[in-house]
């Protein structure tokens, strides 16, 4: 029996695509999960991972909704329309859709990378009421993140083409801090570039309304400091270090349905810590 349903939701002027995974009725819990995906190539490379995670949660009795932000994946819109404020509203629309389909459930948001950042922004908006945030390697420095994407883009061009386009490499060397118009096949709109340029740890304060778990790599000192700063403000946040096999911008399992079991287990366990 299929327990998943593709759907469109949100305001008529800004519909987005999602897949609802109903809870196994024999194991149904009072928790529901909203999965907030990463941006661009990171989202594409982890699509299979979050699909499998949603299926596992569903079988464990946890209703789950995964979705594509407007202008990405299977949602309508163009990449040129992508920007943080609109995506934050998409996340709240997804929250409302999940609440409608799992009435009475305590909704937990699980966000990865820029999806985790958007979860912080949406939770602060006051329009949504998750009981918990699980933030997996959130992007807290927009310029640093954009540069990483740009460096990965240049590296991909260098290794993909027999005659690489040196303009990309030269541009990176000449202006290393410039925000790219394209990164790994995904366009960054002018609005998104401006928002990333302004994205710094101080612009992402948590609130006391949501219990928060931050998952970070052991050597990620920036995220650890950001979490510590939130704790110093007496926010209910906990940092946990987590190493995994996923490469956000590459697929370690091409043409395979396999995903890292350690990462699946860690995120599933994070719901009830």
C-alpha positions as CSV (number, residue, x, y, z in Angstrom):
1,X,0.0,0.0,0.0
2,X,1.4,3.4,-1.0
3,X,1.4,5.9,1.8
4,X,2.8,8.8,-0.2
5,X,1.0,11.4,-2.2
6,X,2.4,14.0,-4.6
7,X,0.6,17.3,-4.3
8,X,0.7,21.0,-5.0
9,X,0.0,23.5,-2.2
10,X,0.4,27.1,-1.3
11,X,-1.4,30.3,-2.5
12,X,-2.7,30.2,-6.1
13,X,0.0,32.7,-7.1
14,X,2.8,30.7,-5.7
15,X,2.1,27.0,-5.7
16,X,4.9,24.6,-4.8
17,X,5.3,20.8,-5.3
18,X,5.6,18.4,-2.4
19,X,5.2,14.8,-1.5
20,X,3.3,13.8,1.7
21,X,4.3,10.5,3.3
22,X,1.4,9.4,5.6
23,X,2.3,7.7,8.9
24,X,1.9,4.0,9.2
25,X,-1.5,3.8,11.0
26,X,-0.3,0.9,13.1
27,X,2.6,2.9,14.5
28,X,1.3,6.5,14.3
29,X,3.0,8.9,16.6
30,X,2.0,12.4,17.6
31,X,5.0,13.9,15.7
32,X,5.1,15.0,12.1
33,X,8.3,16.1,10.2
34,X,8.8,18.8,7.6
35,X,11.9,18.3,5.5
36,X,13.6,21.5,4.3
37,X,16.0,20.7,1.5
38,X,19.3,22.4,0.6
39,X,19.8,24.8,-2.3
40,X,20.8,24.0,-5.9
41,X,23.2,21.2,-6.6
42,X,23.2,20.3,-2.9
43,X,19.5,19.7,-3.1
44,X,19.8,17.6,-6.2
45,X,22.6,15.5,-4.7
46,X,20.6,14.8,-1.5
47,X,17.2,14.3,-3.1
48,X,17.4,10.6,-2.8
49,X,18.6,10.8,0.8
50,X,15.6,12.8,1.9
51,X,13.2,10.6,0.0
52,X,14.5,7.6,1.8
53,X,14.5,9.5,5.1
54,X,10.8,10.4,4.5
55,X,10.0,6.8,3.8
56,X,11.7,5.6,6.9
57,X,9.9,8.1,9.1
58,X,6.6,7.2,7.5
59,X,7.1,3.5,8.3
60,X,8.0,4.5,11.9
61,X,4.6,6.2,12.3
62,X,5.7,9.8,11.6
63,X,3.9,11.8,8.9
64,X,6.4,13.6,6.8
65,X,6.2,16.3,4.1
66,X,9.1,17.0,1.7
67,X,8.9,19.8,-0.9
68,X,10.7,21.9,-3.5
69,X,11.1,25.6,-3.0
70,X,9.5,27.8,-5.6
71,X,11.7,28.0,-8.8
72,X,13.5,24.7,-7.9
73,X,13.0,21.0,-8.4
74,X,9.5,20.1,-9.5
75,X,7.9,23.3,-8.3
76,X,6.7,26.0,-10.7
77,X,8.7,29.2,-11.2
78,X,12.1,30.1,-12.6
79,X,15.5,30.1,-10.9
80,X,15.7,33.8,-11.5
81,X,12.9,34.2,-9.0
82,X,14.6,32.4,-6.2
83,X,15.3,34.4,-3.0
84,X,15.3,33.8,0.7
85,X,12.1,35.8,1.6
86,X,10.0,33.9,-0.9
87,X,11.4,30.6,0.1
88,X,10.7,31.4,3.8
89,X,7.1,31.9,2.9
90,X,7.1,28.6,1.0
91,X,8.4,26.9,4.1
92,X,5.5,28.3,6.1
93,X,3.0,27.2,3.4
94,X,4.5,23.7,3.7
95,X,4.1,23.8,7.5
96,X,0.4,24.7,7.1
97,X,-0.1,21.9,4.6
98,X,1.5,19.4,6.9
99,X,-0.6,20.7,9.9
100,X,-3.7,20.2,7.8
101,X,-2.8,16.6,6.9
102,X,-1.5,15.7,10.3
103,X,-3.8,17.6,12.7
104,X,-2.8,17.7,16.3
105,X,0.8,16.4,15.6
106,X,3.8,18.3,17.0
107,X,5.7,19.4,13.9
108,X,9.4,19.2,13.8
109,X,11.4,20.9,11.0
110,X,14.5,19.1,9.7
111,X,16.6,21.5,7.5
112,X,19.9,20.9,5.8
113,X,22.4,23.6,4.7
114,X,20.5,26.6,3.2
115,X,17.2,24.8,4.1
116,X,18.3,24.9,7.7
117,X,19.0,28.6,7.4
118,X,15.5,29.2,5.9
119,X,14.1,27.2,8.9
120,X,15.7,29.7,11.3
121,X,14.3,32.6,9.3
122,X,10.8,31.2,9.0
123,X,10.6,30.2,12.7
124,X,11.4,33.8,13.6
125,X,8.7,35.2,11.3
126,X,5.9,34.2,13.7
127,X,3.8,32.7,11.0
128,X,4.7,29.1,11.8
129,X,4.9,27.1,15.0
130,X,7.3,24.2,14.9
131,X,8.0,22.6,18.3
132,X,11.6,21.8,17.3
133,X,14.2,22.7,14.8
134,X,16.9,20.2,13.7
135,X,19.5,22.2,11.8
136,X,22.0,20.1,9.8
137,X,25.1,22.2,8.9
138,X,23.2,25.5,8.5
139,X,24.6,28.1,6.2
140,X,25.4,31.0,8.6
141,X,27.9,32.9,6.4
142,X,26.4,33.7,3.0
143,X,29.6,35.0,1.4
144,X,31.6,32.0,2.6
145,X,28.9,29.7,1.3
146,X,28.7,31.4,-2.1
147,X,32.5,31.2,-2.4
148,X,32.4,27.4,-1.6
149,X,29.8,26.9,-4.4
150,X,31.9,29.0,-6.8
151,X,35.1,27.0,-6.0
152,X,33.2,23.7,-6.5
153,X,31.8,25.1,-9.8
154,X,35.3,26.0,-11.1
155,X,36.6,22.6,-10.0
156,X,33.8,20.8,-11.8
157,X,34.5,22.7,-15.0
158,X,38.2,21.9,-14.7
159,X,37.6,18.2,-14.4
160,X,34.6,17.8,-16.8
161,X,35.8,19.4,-20.0
162,X,38.8,18.3,-22.0
163,X,39.5,22.0,-22.7
164,X,38.4,23.8,-19.5
165,X,37.0,27.3,-19.7
166,X,39.8,29.3,-18.1
167,X,37.6,32.4,-17.7
168,X,36.0,30.8,-14.6
169,X,39.3,30.0,-13.0
170,X,40.8,33.4,-13.8
171,X,37.7,35.1,-12.5
172,X,37.9,33.2,-9.2
173,X,41.6,34.2,-8.8
174,X,41.0,37.8,-9.7
175,X,37.9,38.4,-7.5
176,X,37.7,35.5,-5.0
177,X,34.9,37.2,-2.9
178,X,32.6,38.1,-5.8
179,X,29.2,36.3,-5.6
180,X,28.6,34.1,-8.6
181,X,25.6,34.4,-11.0
182,X,25.7,30.6,-11.4
183,X,27.0,27.8,-9.2
184,X,27.1,24.2,-10.2
185,X,24.4,24.6,-12.8
186,X,22.0,26.7,-10.7
187,X,21.5,30.4,-11.2
188,X,21.7,32.8,-8.3
189,X,19.2,35.7,-8.8
190,X,20.4,39.3,-8.0
191,X,18.1,39.2,-5.0
192,X,19.6,36.0,-3.7
193,X,23.2,37.2,-4.2
194,X,22.4,40.3,-2.2
195,X,20.7,38.3,0.6
196,X,23.7,35.9,0.8
197,X,26.1,38.9,0.9
198,X,24.2,40.1,4.0
199,X,23.8,36.7,5.6
200,X,26.1,36.6,8.7
201,X,25.8,34.7,12.0
202,X,24.4,37.8,13.8
203,X,21.5,37.9,11.3
204,X,20.3,34.4,12.4
205,X,19.3,34.7,16.1
206,X,17.2,31.8,17.4
207,X,14.1,32.3,19.6
208,X,13.2,30.8,22.9
209,X,10.0,29.4,21.3
210,X,11.6,26.5,19.6
211,X,13.9,23.8,21.0
212,X,16.8,23.5,18.6
213,X,19.4,20.9,17.8
214,X,22.3,21.9,15.6
215,X,24.3,19.1,13.8
216,X,27.8,20.1,12.7
217,X,31.0,18.6,11.5
218,X,33.6,18.3,14.3
219,X,35.9,20.9,12.7
220,X,33.2,23.4,12.0
221,X,34.3,26.1,14.5
222,X,32.0,28.8,13.0
223,X,28.8,26.9,13.5
224,X,30.0,25.8,17.0
225,X,30.6,29.5,17.9
226,X,27.2,30.5,16.5
227,X,25.5,27.8,18.6
228,X,27.5,28.9,21.7
229,X,26.4,32.5,21.1
230,X,22.8,31.4,21.0
231,X,23.3,29.5,24.3
232,X,24.8,32.6,25.9
233,X,21.4,34.3,25.1
234,X,19.7,31.5,27.0
235,X,18.2,30.0,23.9
236,X,17.1,26.3,24.1
237,X,19.8,25.1,21.6
238,X,22.2,22.2,21.7
239,X,25.1,21.4,19.5
240,X,26.0,17.9,18.5
241,X,29.0,17.0,16.3
242,X,28.3,14.6,13.4
243,X,30.6,13.2,10.7
244,X,29.0,11.6,7.7
245,X,29.7,10.2,4.2
246,X,27.6,12.7,2.3
247,X,29.3,15.2,0.0
248,X,26.9,18.1,-0.4
249,X,28.0,18.8,-4.0
250,X,28.8,15.3,-5.3
251,X,27.1,12.0,-5.4
252,X,29.2,9.2,-3.8
253,X,26.7,6.6,-4.9
254,X,26.1,7.2,-8.6
255,X,23.4,5.0,-10.2
256,X,22.6,3.5,-6.8
257,X,19.7,3.6,-4.5
258,X,22.0,3.5,-1.5
259,X,22.3,6.3,1.0
260,X,24.5,6.6,4.1
261,X,22.7,4.6,6.9
262,X,24.6,6.6,9.6
263,X,23.2,9.9,8.4
264,X,19.6,8.4,8.2
265,X,19.9,7.0,11.7
266,X,21.3,10.2,13.1
267,X,18.5,12.4,11.7
268,X,15.8,10.0,12.7
269,X,17.2,9.8,16.2
270,X,17.4,13.6,16.4
271,X,13.7,13.9,16.5
272,X,13.4,12.7,20.1
273,X,16.6,13.7,21.7
